[in-house]
Amino acid sequence: MSDKQQADASLPNPVIPGFHPDPSICRVGDDYYVVCSSFEYFPGIPVFHSRDLFHWTQIGNALDRPEQLRLPADTPASGGIYAPTLRHHDGRFWLIVTNVTEGEGNLLFTATDPAGPWSDPIRLSEVPGIDPDLAWDEDGTCWCTIAGVSQVRIDPHTGEAFGPPRKLWSGAPGAKAPEAPHLYRIGDYWYLLIAEGGTERCHGVSIARGRTPAGPFEPCPDNPVLTHRGTDEPIQNTGHADLVQGPDGSWWLALLGVRPRGGTPGWHVLGRETFVAPVEWVDGWPVVGKVTSELPAPAWPLVPGPAEAVRDDFDLSELRPKWISLRDRPAELCTTKERAGWLTLRARGGSLDEPDVVFVGRRQQHLACEARTRIDPAEGRGGLAVRLDEEHHYEIEASEGEVRVLSRVGPLRTVVGSLAVPAGPVVLGVRIAPTPPRDARTGPDTVTLGVAEPDGTFTALGALDGRYLSTEVAGGFTGRVIGMYAATGTVHFDWFDYAQSNS
């Protein structure tokens, strides 16, 4: 791209679309890294890399071994891994996070390469709460700040805490849920950035500053420095932010937001996504620019990463980093090594209603998209699903000679449609498209499930209202995941493709 083409270009925001909430960003030299919450999914904590702040490539998952990530079968949807913070200090990467599973709590991991491997956990049994942050002062003291907002000194090598947590600041008077603290030394001050207002429509970002990392902290007179509460902005729930400098020394905010669609109250289906916004400093305080769906290209060179393949032929010995499963992924139940060029899944839970169902999926990242897979159900029953949680999912399921569409919404499980098909492999598909506005009750999108015929035609068996696979209906903290599952016996998947569509 020429300098003029770049100057005239605009870049899409979110920069990491789909269910990628609670971003924490870290710069090391010319490289940027982001990690996000992963909740009940395994492997946990996706790790992304960029050279320009706008183009991101997933390079791994920090928690990819069972000894790092304990998610028992009774881990509820939206349980598990909350709000990681990623930092670089003394030649190492440090990752601190909360596993809300009973007996786990706050955990600390280290690595020399953010792509992994990451260490086994250092347990912070004396650090309560959630949303932990790490910061080091000039003499090497490590400060851990947690939601609330409280702070304790720790030894990051052992997990030992030096005394009980001490209250620092609770944000704006009357604002609920002060959380997601991040502490930085910038110029002459230590800045304490927090989220408050809850992670729904009242979410926002506030900041305070002090002369030492332990305070006292003076709140910014213009708090919140970012919120879209009470506005008609297309991006809502803006909050849970982290500050970073761009390649040219400018400042930026990485944050989460959602894109609600449809009528009232608006439904967001992709979960909370990672956005960026420009920051200027005025009188020693950050002034955050507007969070928009398009950003002007920066002055520095853009460095796009490799384009993600539309299709996965399961031709590697291990699954690519984008693939996630529910709570665990035993090799004996999920493998690409049994049948060359196929993904093999062996059933455990009997359906997607069960927390231990064998499932391999990827995050839905576009408001309009299509996904397909070729399944051989000769030894069992399985299919292609759009999942939010155990009580909210749509799927198209194949057994030998039959395909059917199923819907689970709350307590209701329904067979939507069925079709007799020839024995042998069959291509299952899902098409997701925004719903044209009709009135205030219009849902956000339509999820159509069907069979792709050999001649390329698509036979739809069910067109379902997407609002029921949204956070506003289901609750929780996650977004849609599209993937393959086994309900009984053993099923094999030849390939899976996913692409943004023009609908």
N, C-alpha and C positions, 0 to 999 in steps of 0.2 A: 504494500500500500504506500503510495506517495505521501509526502507531507501534506499536500493539499487535500488528497482524498481522506486522510486521517482527520484533518482539521474539520472537514465537512461531515464526518461520520458521527453517528450516535451509537451508543452501546446499550444493550438491554439490561434492565435491572428488574428482578433479582439477578445477581451475578452467580449464585448457586441456587437454581430453582428447585421446587419440590420440597419435601419434608426434610429440611436441614435447619433446625432451630438452634437458638442459643449460641450463635457463632462466637468463637474466641479466635483472635487473629494475632499472629506473631511474625515479625520481620527479622530475618537474619541475613545481613548483607543485601544482595539483590533479590533474595528469595522471600516469598510470603507463604505462610501456612495458615490454614483454618481448620478447626475441629468443631464438631456439632454434637448435640445430644442424640442418643439413639434409642432410649427407653427399653422396650422389651425385645429388641431385635439383636441378633447375633450374626456376625461379629459386630462389636460395638465401637462407637466413636469413629466415624469416617474422617479421614485426613486428606486435605486438599492442598495443592501446590499451585502457585502462580508466580509469574515474573512481572506482572503489570497491574495487579489488583482487580482486573476485569475478566480475565480468562483463567478458569480454574480446572484442574485435572485431579481426579481422585487417585491418590498414590497408595492407598492402603486403608486399613482399619486398625486403630491402635490396640484394641482388645480383641484378638483373634484366637486366643487359646482358652479352654475352659478354666484353667487355673487363674486366669486374669479376670474372668467375667462369670460370676455365679448368678444365673437366672433360673431358679427352680420352676417347675411346671406350674406352680400356683402363683407365679409372678403375674399380677394383673396387667391388662393392657394399660399403657402409659405409666407403668412402673419401671423399675430398672435404673437406667443410666440418665442422670440429670446434669446439665450445665457444666461441661468441662471448661477448664482454663488452661491454655497452652502458653508456655513461656520458655525463653532460652536464657540460660545463665551458666557462666563458667564452663562453656564448651559443651553443654548438654541441654537437651530438650526436657522440660518438666511438664507433666500433665496431671492436673489434680481434678477430681471429679467425685460426685456422689452416686453411689449405688443405693437406692432407697430400699432394696431388699433387706429384710430383717437380718441383722448380724453382719452387714457389710459396711454401710456408712461411708465416710470420706476415705478416698484411696488416692495414692500418689504413684505415678509411673515415670520412668525415665528412659531415654533413648539417645544414642548419638546420631541416628538417622531417623527423621520423622516418618519415613516410610516403613520403619520397623527393622528388626524386632524391638518391641517395647518390653520393659522388665516385668517381672511379677509384681504384684501390688505391695507397696508399703502402706500398712494400715494406720490410719490416724484416729485411733480409738478415743483420744482425748479431745478431738475436735468435733463438736456437735454441729447439727444443722445441715444446710444444703448450700449449693452454689459457691464452693470455695475458690479463693483467688490466691495467687502467690506473688510476692514482691520482695526484692532484696534491697536493703539500704547500702550506704557506702562502706560500712564496716562488715558487710556480709551477713547481717542479721536477716533471717527469713520471716516475713510477716504473712500470716494466713488470715484473710478477711472472709467472712461468711455472711449469708443472708441474715438480715435482722436490723441493723448491720453491726456485727461485732468483729473483734480481732484478737488474735493470739500469736505469740511468737512460737515457732516450731523449729525443730531440727529436721530438715527435709530428707536427710539420709536415714533417719531412724523412725520418724513419725512422732517423736516425743514432743509434747507441748510444755511450754514454760509458764505455768499458771493458768487460771481459768480465762475464758474469753472476756474481753472488756468492751462494753458498748461504745460505739464511735459516733453514729449519726443515724437518724431514722427517716431522713428525707423530709419532704414537705409535710407540714402539719396536716393530719387527717388523711393523707394518702396511704392506702393499704399496700401491703406486700413489698416493703423495701428489700430488694434482692439483687442478685447478679452484680455484686461489687467488683470493681477493678481498680487497683491502686497503681499510680504511676508517678515517677519523678519527671517533671517537665519544667525546665528552667529553674526558677527559685522556689517552686512550690511542689508539694505532693498533692496530686488530684485524686479524689475519690469519686468515681463514676458509678452510679447505681441505676437500676430499673425500679419503677414503682407504679402503683395503680392496678396491679394485676396484669396478666398476660393477654387479657381480652381487649375490648375496644378502648378502655381507659389507660392502656399501657403507655409509658413514657420513660424518658431518660432525664435524670437530674445529676448535678455535680456539686462538689464542695472542694475546698482547698485548705491546706495547712502547711506549716513550716516543717513539720516532721511527719513521718509515716504513721505515727500514733496520734496525730492531731495536736490540739483541737482543730476542728474543721469549720470553716466559714462557708455557708451555702451561697451558691451563685444567686445574685439578685433577680436573675431572669429565668429561674427554674420554673417548669421543666425546659431544658434546652432542646428537647425534641418530644413532640407528641402529635398524633393526628386525632386525638379524642374530640368528639363534637364537630367533626368536619365531614365533608363529602369526598375527601380524597380517595382515589381508587385503591391506595395501599393503606391498610389499617393495622392496628395492634402494634405499632412501631415501638420497639424497645429492646432490652437485653443487648446492650451495645458494648463495643470494645474499640479503643482508639489505636490508630497506627499512622505512621508517616509514609507518604508516597515516595516514589523514586526521586522526585524533584524537591523533597523536603516539605511538600504540602501535607496537610493533615486530613484524615478520612475517618469515618465511623463505619464499622461493620455492625449490622444490627439485624434483628428479625422483624418481619412484617408478614401480613397475609393479604391475599387478593380476593375479597368476597365478591360474589356474583349473584345475579338473580334479583328477586324482589326483596321485600322486607322479611327478616332483618338482614338479609345477605348471608350467603353460605360460602365458607372457604373450604375447599376440598383437598388442596395440595399440602395442607399443613402450614406451619410457619417456615418461611423461606429466608435465605440470607441475602440482604440488600447492602449496598454501600451508599454513603452520602458524604459530600464534601464538608469540610470544617474550616472556619477561619477563626483566628484568635483576636479578640477585641478587649482591650483593658485587662488582659490576663485571664479571660474566660473564653471557652469555645462557643462559637456561633455555628449551629448546624444548618446546612443548606437543605433545601426541600428534597424529600425522598420521592423520586419520580420513577416511572417505568422505563425511561430512557435517559441516559446521561451523555453529555458531550464527550467526545474522545479527549483523552488527556494530552498534555504537551509531550509526554515522554513516549518512547516507542512502544507499540503494542506487541505482545509476544504470545500469540495464540498457541495453546498446547495442541496435542494430537486430537483430531476429531474422534469422537466416540463412535465405535462401530454400531450400525443400526441392528445388525444381526449377530447373535452369538451361536456358533455351531458346536459349542461344548467340546472343543478339540484340544483344550489344555488339561493338564493333570489336576489342576485346582481351579475353582471358580474365580472369576474376576472379582475385584474388590466391590463392585456395585451390588453384588448379589447378597441379600440378607435373608435370614431365617428367623423363626420364632423361638427365642429363648435358648436354643442350642442347635448344633448341626452335627450329629454323630456320623462319622464316616461310613458306618455300616448301613445308614439309612439314606445317605445322599452322596453320590459319587459320580465322577465322569470316567472312572477307570474300569468299570465292569463291562461296558459295551462301548467300543471305540466310537467317538463322535456323538455320543448320546449322554444325556443326564439321566441317571437312574434314581428314582425315589421309592423307598419302601414305606408303606403306611404304618403309622403308630396310632395317632388319634383318628377317629372315624370320620371326621368332617372338620370344616373350618370353624365350626362351633366349639371345637375342643382346643384347649390351650397347647396341647402337645402334638397338634397336626404337623405333619412333615410338609414344609412349605419353603419354596425358594423364590424370592421376588425382588423387584427393583422399584424404587420410588417413582411414582407418576410425577413428571416434571413439567408437563405442558397442559394448558387448559384444554387444548384439542389434540388428541393423539390416537394412535392405533397400536395394538399389540396383537401378535399371533404366535402360536406355537404348534408344532407337529407332534402329536402324542401317539404312542403305541400302547393301548390299554389291554392288550391280549392277556396279560397276567394280573390284571387288577382294574381299579377304577380311580380316576383322577381327572384333573383339568386345569383350567385357567381361571384365575380369580382376581377381582378387584376388592382389596381388603382395607378396612379401617380398624376393626377390632373383631372379637369373637361374636359380637351381636350385630355387626353391621358389615355385610359383605355380599357381593354378587359373584356368581361363578357359572361357567359353562363346563359341564362335567361329562366325560366320555367313559363308557364301558363298551365291551365288545358288542357292536351292532346297534348302539344307541347313544345319542347325545341329548342332554337336558340342561336347561337353565334353571338355576336355583337362586332364591333371594332370601336373605336373612336380615330382618329389620326388627330390632328389639326382640320381643318374645315370639315373633311370627316368622316361621320358615315356610316358604312357598315354592312349589314347582311351577315355574312360569311357562315353560314350553318344552317340547321334546321332539326328537326327529330320529327316525330309523336311518342308519347309515351302513354301508358295506363293512364287513369285518376288515380289520387291519388299521393302519395308522390313519388319523384324520387331523385336519388343520382346524384348530379352534381360534376364534378371534374376538377381540373387544374393540369397539370404536366409541370414543368419548368426544362429544361435541357440545359447545355451549348452547343453551336453549334460547331461541329468539324471545325477546321480552314480550309479554302479553299484558300482565297486570302485576300488582304488588305481590302476588303469591307465586310468581314464576320462579321455578327452581333454577339452580346454577347451570346445570348441564344434563345431558341424557347419556346414559351408559347402555350401549347396544351390544348384545352378545350373540354370536352365531357361528356358523361353519363356513370356512372358505372352501369353495368347490374347486376341483381340479382345473376348471376352465377360467378360474379367477373371480368368478362371481361370489358374492357374499350373501348367505342365507341367514337372515336375522331370525332369532327365536325369541327374543325379548328385548324391549326397549324400556329402560327403567329410569325413574327420576333420581338424579344424582344427589339431591339434597339429603337423602337418607344415609349417604356415605360422606357426611360432612361433620366438622367439629361442632357446629351449632346444634346438630341433632344428637350426635353420639356422645359429645363431651370429650374430655381427654386432651392430650398434647401432641398427637401424631397426625400424619397425613396418609393419603392413600398409597398403598403398595400394590403393584400388579405382578402376579407371579403364578408359578406352577405348584401343584400339590398332589399328594397321593392320599386317597381315602380308604382304599382296601388293596391288599396285595402289593404288587410291584408294577410301576408304570415307568415308561421310558419316554424321554423327550428328545427329539432329533435336533431341534433348533428353536430359538425364540427371537423374535424381532420386535422392535419398538421404535416408533418414529412420531415426530410431531406432524400433525395434519393441518390442512388449510381451512378446516371447517370453522 
